[in-house]
C-alpha cells in the first residue's frame, strides 16, 4: 500500500485542467521565448565558471566542453518541449514528474530543482561579488586583503571555505576566516525585490538581454585583437593523473561543470502556458537559445584563453581578469582615485554590464525557486509557509525570505567550484528525469495529443538520459575521490542535502499530500508566472 502511495500520480487530465483554468494570456511568440531563454542562460555560467573550468579542467579545450554540454541540453530540451506542449502549466519539471512517474519522483524533482535554482543563485552571487570587487577596485575602492593558501583574497568577498591547489596536485578546501558578505548582500537585495513584487517588464528584460549580449560581443571583438595564439597550445593539455584534470577526461569534466551555464533554457518550457503556439514556439525558443548561447560561449572562451594563459583564469570574475590583462590604454581617462590615476572606460563599462546581467539572473533564479516551493506547498508536500501570500504585495513573502536566507548562507560559506558542482549534478539528474517522463508517457499514453513530438521519440529521450547521467557522474566521481583521499566535505554536503530532503518528505509531505487526500488542485492565478518575472509586466496578466 505504501509503495502504491509513493507512486501516486496526478492525472494528465487534471494537469491539463490546470492549463485550461489558467488565465494567463498567450502572448509570447518564438522570438520572445528565444530572448527569454538567452536572457536566462547568459550570465549564469559564462561570466562565472568559465575561468574555473579552463584553469582546472579543460584548458583552451573548454570550447569543446561547451559543445558537449550543449548537445546534452539539446536532447533534454526536446523532451522539455514535448512535455510543455502536452502539459502547458506552471511548475515545469516538478509537475511533469508528478503527472508521469508519481509523487516520490515529483518530490525528488522538486528537491533537485533547489540545486538548479537556489544553489545556482548562490553560485551566481559569488561571481557577482567578484565583479563588484573588480569594479570597485577600478574606482579606487579596495577591500582589505587576506592570505588564503599563499594567495591574496579580498576580505568580506571570499567564502569561509575556499578551494585551493593541493601541494601534491589536485584541489583541497581551506578555511579562510572570512565570509562572502558581498554575495549575501546581493541575494538579500534580490529577495527584498521579490517580496515587494517587483517584476521586470518586457522592455526591461529585453534591455538587459541586449546589454549582456553587447557586453560579450564587445569583449569578443576587442579581445580578438589581443589574442596570443601561443596561449592555445597545447589546445588539450596533458592530463595530470588526477581525475578530470585536462586531457579528454578534462573536457568531459569541464562539460559537466559548465552544464550549469545552460540551466536557463528551462525557463522557456516554464513559459509554455503563455506561448501563442506551444507546439511550434517552445521548441524554437529552446533550441534557438541553446544554439545562440553555445556560439557566444565558445567565442568568449576562445578570446579568454587566448588573452590569458588558462592556468591564470581561476577567478570568480574571469572576464574581468581578461579585460584587465588586455591593457586597453586607448580607453583610459584621468581619474585620480583609481590605481595609476586612470580609469579604463571600456573595461569599466563591460564590468558594469556583467554586474547588471548577473543581477538579472539572480532575480530569475530566486524567483524560480520560490515558485517551485510555492507549487509544492500548494500541493501539500511542503509546509504552508511557502505558499503564504502577503496581503498587500500578493507574493509568497515568508517563503521568499526563508529561501533568501538559505541561499545567502550558501553563497557566504561555500566556494564557487563546489557550488557549481552541486548545481550541475542536480540539474543533470533533473533533466534525466524529464527525459524519463517522455518515455513513460510514450509507453503508457501513446494516444495522448502531443502538439510537439520529440524527433526520434523514445530513442532521443533515452540518449538524453544517458548524456545527462554521464555528465552527472563526471561531477559525482570527484566527490567520491575527495572523500576517499583528502576531504569528505563535498560528499558530506551532498549526502546531508539528500538526507534532509528525505526527512522532510517522510515527516511532512507524505502525510499532507493533497493529492493523496483527494483534494482537487487547480491553477492559482494570484501568482505571477516565471515568464512574467523574467520578461513581462504585471499589467500583461489579466
MIROTI-690059 format. One line per 5 residues: their letters; for each residue x, y, z negated of C-alpha. Coordinates in pm, whole numbers, plus 50000, padded with zeros to 5 digits. Example, Ala and Ser with C-alpha at 12.3 -4.5 7.8 and 13.67 -1.06 7.14 Angstrom:
2
AS) 51230:49550:49220  51367:49894:49286
! end
This chain:
542
XXXXX) 50000:50000:50000  50278:50243:49907  50456:50154:50229  50149:50245:50435  50111:50561:50229
XXXXX) 50463:50678:50317  50388:50649:50688  50051:50823:50673  50020:51039:50985  49834:51350:51084
XXXXX) 49618:51253:51378  49713:51406:51711  49354:51528:51732  49387:51721:51404  49714:51878:51518
XXXXX) 49556:51981:51847  49263:52114:51642  49512:52342:51464  49621:52470:51803  49258:52526:51909
XXXXX) 49183:52716:51587  49490:52935:51616  49401:53291:51711  49750:53382:51833  49738:53549:52174
XXXXX) 49910:53360:52454  50119:53645:52593  50473:53504:52623  50599:53417:52971  50920:53233:53071
XXXXX) 51134:53549:53063  51005:53639:52715  51077:53287:52593  51422:53283:52752  51500:53618:52590
XXXXX) 51373:53488:52257  51596:53181:52291  51904:53379:52392  51841:53621:52106  51815:53339:51852
XXXXX) 52111:53140:51989  52367:53415:52047  52513:53521:51717  52466:53206:51511  52784:53041:51635
XXXXX) 52983:53240:51887  53054:53530:51651  53131:53299:51358  53255:52943:51409  53438:52963:51742
XXXXX) 53771:53063:51591  53747:52800:51319  53688:52521:51571  53959:52641:51811  54220:52669:51535
XXXXX) 54147:52342:51356  53994:52101:51608  53986:52167:51981  54231:52445:52070  54158:52602:52412
XXXXX) 53955:52288:52497  53678:52435:52284  53533:52530:52623  53472:52157:52681  53325:52127:52332
XXXXX) 53058:52381:52428  52966:52172:52733  52934:51853:52526  52719:52026:52264  52510:52195:52535
XXXXX) 52432:51860:52703  52316:51706:52375  52099:52011:52309  51952:51995:52660  51842:51634:52605
XXXXX) 51682:51727:52273  51540:52045:52427  51348:51849:52691  51194:51638:52414  51103:51955:52226
XXXXX) 50936:52086:52542  50719:51775:52583  50607:51782:52219  50548:52158:52228  50326:52126:52536
XXXXX) 50134:51837:52375  50105:51989:52026  50146:52368:52066  50127:52454:51695  50344:52622:51436
XXXXX) 50563:52409:51215  50756:52279:51514  50965:51967:51444  50811:51917:51099  50461:51900:51248
XXXXX) 50578:51675:51533  50724:51425:51284  50406:51435:51072  50192:51351:51372  50409:51071:51510
XXXXX) 50631:50898:51255  50448:50969:50928  50472:51170:50609  50807:51043:50484  50967:51136:50818
XXXXX) 50791:51474:50804  50943:51530:50461  51288:51426:50585  51250:51659:50882  51141:51947:50660
XXXXX) 51437:51888:50429  51674:51871:50729  51530:52198:50853  51654:52357:50531  52002:52278:50661
XXXXX) 51911:52403:51007  51764:52732:50887  51862:52805:50527  52222:52683:50526  52265:52826:50877
XXXXX) 52165:53164:50736  52436:53121:50471  52691:53042:50743  52593:53346:50948  52607:53560:50633
XXXXX) 52969:53452:50575  53052:53551:50933  52857:53875:50890  53066:53958:50585  53383:53903:50789
XXXXX) 53275:54159:51049  53164:54403:50777  53509:54381:50614  53682:54429:50951  53461:54727:51041
XXXXX) 53511:54895:50705  53887:54841:50741  53872:55026:51075  53712:55318:50889  53985:55316:50625
XXXXX) 53775:55143:50358  53962:54839:50226  53876:54564:49982  54129:54463:49714  54325:54162:49839
XXXXX) 54388:53834:49657  54614:53541:49735  54448:53216:49845  54693:52936:49925  54962:53191:50011
XXXXX) 54742:53400:50241  54570:53733:50178  54191:53727:50140  53952:54014:50057  53810:54007:49705
XXXXX) 53427:54004:49688  53417:53891:50055  53570:53544:50008  53369:53244:49881  53450:53079:49549
XXXXX) 53557:52761:49734  53780:52813:50037  53907:52562:50293  54287:52589:50331  54557:52390:50507
XXXXX) 54692:52100:50301  55073:52070:50262  55081:51731:50434  54838:51830:50710  54460:51833:50717
XXXXX) 54236:52051:50502  54184:52091:50130  53948:52304:49921  54083:52564:49680  53915:52776:49412
XXXXX) 53963:53145:49489  53843:53311:49168  53610:53544:49359  53271:53532:49532  53147:53642:49872
XXXXX) 52918:53910:49733  52911:54089:50070  52740:53786:50228  52499:53764:49932  52407:54131:49976
XXXXX) 52333:54067:50344  52093:53783:50255  51933:53998:49983  51861:54278:50232  51711:54037:50484
XXXXX) 51495:53873:50215  51369:54213:50100  51265:54296:50456  51079:53966:50486  50897:54021:50155
XXXXX) 50752:54354:50271  50661:54201:50605  50883:54396:50839  50886:54211:51170  51060:54312:51488
XXXXX) 50860:54444:51780  50919:54311:52131  51116:54621:52221  51343:54596:51916  51407:54226:51976
XXXXX) 51485:54283:52343  51716:54571:52249  51908:54350:52005  51938:54077:52268  52072:54333:52515
XXXXX) 52319:54467:52254  52452:54118:52180  52491:54032:52548  52659:54368:52622  52899:54315:52332
XXXXX) 53004:53973:52459  53018:54075:52827  53229:54378:52732  53458:54155:52527  53493:53919:52825
XXXXX) 53552:54197:53081  53805:54388:52872  53971:54084:52716  54027:53915:53054  54293:54179:53124
XXXXX) 54488:54082:52810  54490:53704:52858  54826:53533:52832  54789:53202:53022  55067:53056:52807
XXXXX) 54818:53051:52519  54614:52793:52709  54899:52542:52715  54850:52274:52616  54482:52301:52702
XXXXX) 54411:51991:52494  54661:52000:52205  54826:51677:52095  54632:51505:51813  54783:51539:51467
XXXXX) 54680:51195:51348  54406:51342:51128  54051:51254:51245  53907:51526:51468  54222:51737:51483
XXXXX) 54294:51802:51853  54313:51558:52139  53990:51410:52282  53866:51345:51928  53909:51714:51853
XXXXX) 53688:51805:52149  53406:51587:52016  53461:51703:51660  53452:52061:51787  53129:51991:51975
XXXXX) 52977:51851:51656  53066:52164:51458  52956:52418:51720  52633:52225:51772  52531:52484:51515
XXXXX) 52577:52754:51779  52275:52626:51973  52018:52582:51697  51826:52892:51802  51672:52721:52106
XXXXX) 51420:52554:51874  51264:52899:51835  51136:52865:52193  50942:52548:52113  50809:52711:51795
XXXXX) 50663:52983:52018  50467:52734:52231  50143:52840:52060  50190:53184:52216  50315:53082:52561
XXXXX) 50091:53164:52858  50163:52829:53022  50349:52599:52778  50397:52317:53029  50594:52545:53261
XXXXX) 50721:52828:53043  50861:52639:52743  51098:52411:52942  51216:52709:53148  51272:52909:52830
XXXXX) 51465:52629:52655  51685:52517:52944  51737:52871:53073  51854:52992:52733  52087:52692:52697
XXXXX) 52248:52747:53039  52294:53122:52988  52438:53081:52640  52671:52794:52738  52822:53005:53019
XXXXX) 52865:53303:52786  53013:53083:52513  53268:52927:52748  53376:53265:52883  53412:53412:52533
XXXXX) 53612:53108:52419  53837:53135:52725  53916:53500:52652  53954:53447:52277  54202:53160:52310
XXXXX) 54379:53338:52597  54438:53655:52395  54522:53495:52058  54712:53166:52008  54442:52925:51895
XXXXX) 54608:52842:51562  54571:53208:51458  54193:53223:51504  54094:53076:51164  53877:53372:51064
XXXXX) 53506:53418:50995  53523:53707:51247  53731:53567:51537  53613:53818:51797  53728:54099:51568
XXXXX) 54070:53928:51545  54094:53906:51924  53985:54268:51976  54241:54396:51727  54511:54185:51892
XXXXX) 54444:54348:52231  54568:54684:52101  54334:54892:52316  54525:55220:52277  54331:55392:52557
XXXXX) 54017:55375:52338  54184:55536:52033  54060:55864:51886  54208:56058:51593  54057:55953:51260
XXXXX) 54253:56047:50951  54110:55781:50717  54191:55489:50949  54513:55293:50947  54766:55482:51162
XXXXX) 54531:55783:51178  54341:55641:51477  54005:55469:51529  53955:55244:51830  53610:55328:51960
XXXXX) 53565:55017:52176  53675:54782:51901  53451:54961:51651  53150:54950:51887  53191:54577:51951
XXXXX) 53215:54502:51578  52903:54710:51510  52727:54516:51785  52834:54189:51624  52702:54303:51285
XXXXX) 52371:54406:51446  52336:54074:51624  52422:53869:51317  52178:54070:51106  51902:53981:51350
XXXXX) 51997:53612:51339  51996:53611:50957  51647:53761:50967  51523:53498:51213  51678:53205:51025
XXXXX) 51548:53317:50685  51204:53375:50834  51205:53031:50996  51297:52871:50664  51019:53046:50474
XXXXX) 50770:52947:50748  50868:52579:50728  50835:52582:50348  50504:52768:50377  50373:52498:50612
XXXXX) 50497:52218:50384  50341:52384:50078  50014:52427:50269  50023:52051:50334  50079:51988:49963
XXXXX) 50433:51850:49999  50592:52143:49814  50472:52348:49514  50208:52613:49584  50453:52892:49501
XXXXX) 50600:52863:49853  50256:52931:50005  50158:53209:49766  50071:53517:49972  50141:53869:49841
XXXXX) 49810:54060:49808  49949:54372:49975  50223:54259:50215  50049:53933:50320  50379:53743:50312
XXXXX) 50487:53434:50112  50683:53659:49881  50771:53422:49597  50896:53155:49836  51098:53414:50026
XXXXX) 51264:53540:49708  51342:53190:49579  51488:53080:49910  51682:53405:49940  51847:53341:49602
XXXXX) 51949:52986:49701  52081:53096:50043  52276:53384:49886  52435:53149:49629  52545:52910:49906
XXXXX) 52698:53198:50102  52878:53323:49789  53022:52989:49684  53089:52771:49988  53342:52805:50274
XXXXX) 53223:52863:50628  53373:52535:50750  53172:52325:50502  52853:52524:50564  52895:52478:50940
XXXXX) 52939:52102:50897  52621:52075:50688  52417:52278:50937  52539:52084:51240  52489:51747:51067
XXXXX) 52135:51832:50959  52045:51980:51296  52175:51680:51493  51976:51435:51277  51664:51654:51304
XXXXX) 51695:51667:51683  51729:51288:51698  51400:51254:51506  51233:51484:51761  51357:51257:52042
XXXXX) 51228:50954:51848  50887:51122:51821  50868:51141:52201  50943:50768:52230  50677:50687:51970
XXXXX) 50410:50890:52148  50501:50742:52488  50453:50390:52348  50157:50443:52111  49966:50707:52309
XXXXX) 50059:50658:52676  49741:50829:52798  49782:51142:52585  49765:51453:52808  50120:51589:52847
XXXXX) 50132:51920:53034  50511:51874:53043  50679:51534:53061  51045:51469:52989  51217:51367:53315
XXXXX) 51335:51011:53266  51089:50958:52983  51196:50714:52714  51545:50677:52867  51616:51051:52836
XXXXX) 51479:51058:52481  51698:50759:52387  52000:50934:52538  51914:51238:52327  51906:51025:52012
XXXXX) 52242:50867:52097  52406:51203:52176  52274:51374:51863  52363:51089:51629  52711:51068:51784
XXXXX) 52768:51435:51705  52618:51387:51356  52870:51108:51297  53152:51340:51402  53051:51565:51111
XXXXX) 52984:51286:50863  53309:51094:50919  53540:51374:50790  53331:51391:50473  53397:51020:50415
XXXXX) 53769:51067:50488  53790:51362:50246  53608:51165:49977  53849:50873:50010  54169:51074:50034
XXXXX) 54169:51420:49880  53838:51589:49799  53491:51439:49748  53324:51784:49740  53168:51780:50091
XXXXX) 53018:51433:50045  52904:51519:49691  52720:51827:49817  52554:51628:50096  52463:51340:49863
XXXXX) 52334:51576:49596  52127:51760:49855  51969:51434:49977  51903:51322:49618  51731:51650:49528
XXXXX) 51509:51615:49834  51414:51260:49742  51334:51357:49382  51112:51648:49490  50913:51428:49727
XXXXX) 50876:51141:49479  50788:51371:49188  50565:51616:49374  50500:51570:49745  50388:51207:49729
XXXXX) 50120:51290:49469  49998:51623:49606  49979:51550:49980  49657:51698:50111  49653:51451:50399
XXXXX) 49657:51160:50152  49367:51323:49965  49167:51357:50287  49170:51739:50280  49132:51890:50628
XXXXX) 49401:52142:50711  49361:52394:50991  49597:52661:51107  49616:52956:50867  49632:53269:51080
XXXXX) 49704:53508:50792  50074:53446:50850  50262:53589:51143  50425:53336:51373  50801:53274:51401
XXXXX) 50785:53402:51758  50640:53728:51631  50915:53766:51374  51172:53725:51648  51010:53913:51926
XXXXX) 50665:54059:51872  50491:54319:51664  50215:54275:51409  49969:54454:51633  50013:54191:51904
XX) 49847:53920:51695  49472:53958:51663
! end
